[in-house]
Each structure stands twice: as C-alpha cells, then as structure tokens.
C-alpha cells in the first residue's frame, strides 16, 4: 500500500491467482503423479530430490533476474537428463565417503 499508484497498478497486474492449486504439503505427491512415467523404479525419492534441487536453483536465478521463466522444453530436458542417470550401467552416487549428500556425482560401472 506504500507504493505510488502507478507502481501499485503494475504490481497488481503482475499477480496471478490460480484457483485450486495444490498446497505446498501436497505438491511433491502431485508432481510425482504427473511424472510417474519418468520416475525410475526403486529410485523415485532420489530422482525427486535431484529435480527439486534443480527447481530451487531455477527459482533463485529467477529471483536474481538471471532468467524470467523456465520453459516446458527446459524442464523436460532436465527430467530426461536426471532420468538418464538411472540406467542400469550408470547410477548417481548420492553419498560421499564422509557420509554427506552429493546429489550431482555420477558413478559408472
């Protein structure tokens, strides 16, 4: 309310109200339903952790104005890359020798 009227109008014009969207508590489950064909058998939780980590990076970059949006194509490419890491001859290593999480390392058999 402290914004000048012109800035307030721009601010309100940029708002989007989307009725019926899932709550934050239901979001992961609903994304899993949408991605069920892409989720690797036995590794769905690890896959989702990697996807959420990437999504978090995207939101930070948008807040920093490095990007204005994430295209569906870019999202699908990331999903495919993460999925490709779960082939039988190439599984991601998610724990280093000290026991810390390392979601981006890869191990080849």
N, C-alpha and C positions, 0 to 999 in steps of 0.2 A: 504494500500500500504506500510505501515511501517513494516508489518510483514516480517520475513525472508521467502524466497521462499518455504521452506518445510511447514511452518505453513500456508502460503497463500494457498498452494495447498490443504491442509486439510480443510481449511475454505471454499474454493470454492467447494470441493467435497461434503460438507455437505449441500450446498444450494439446494433448490428445487424451481423450477419455475413452477407454476401451472397456465396455461393459462385459462382465462375465469372464474376465481374465482370471487365471488361477492365482491363488495366494502363493506367497513365497514358499510356504511349507509344502505345497503340492506341486511346485514347479518341476523339481527333479523327476518325480514319478511321471508327470505328464510328458516331459521331454523323452524319457525312456520309452513310453508308449509310442511316440511318434518315430523314434529311432530303432524300434525293435528289430527291424531287418538288418540294421547296421551293427548292432551290438554283438561283439564276439562271444561265442559260447564260453562260459566259465570266467570271463574277464570283463563283464559288464561294469562292475564297480570301478575298476582301474580305468577303463575306457572313459567313463563318465567323469572321473576326476581329471583326466587329461583334457577333456572337452571343456569342462567348467573352468579350468586354469587358463586355457586359451581364451575363452569368452571373457574372463576377468581382464586379461591383458587388453583385449579389444575395447572394453568399456573404459579402461583407464586411458588408452590412447585417444578415444573419442572425447573424454573429459579434458584431455590436454590439447584438443583440437588438432591432433595429428591425422585423424580420419573423421569423416562426418557420419559414416554409417558402415555397416557390414552387409555386403551383398549376399544374396542366397547362393550365388556361384562360389564365392569365397568360403562361406560356411560349409557348403557341400564338399569343396576341395579339402578343407581341414578334416572333416569327418572321414573322408576317404583315406587321407594320409594316416590318421590315427588308426583306422581300421586295418590298413595295410601292415601296421606294426604287429598285428596279432596273427600273422600267418604261422604255420607250424614250424617253419625254419627261422623265424625271426620274432622273438617276443621281447617286449621292453623290459629293461631292468629297472625296477622301481625302488630298490633299496641298495645303498652303497655298503661298503664293508663296515662302516661305523654304525650302520643301522638307521641312517637318516633317509628320508624320501628323496629320490632323484627321478622325477617323472619323465625326464627328457632323454635319458641314456638309452641306448639300444644295445642288444646283445644278439649276435648271430651265432647259430650253431655250426 
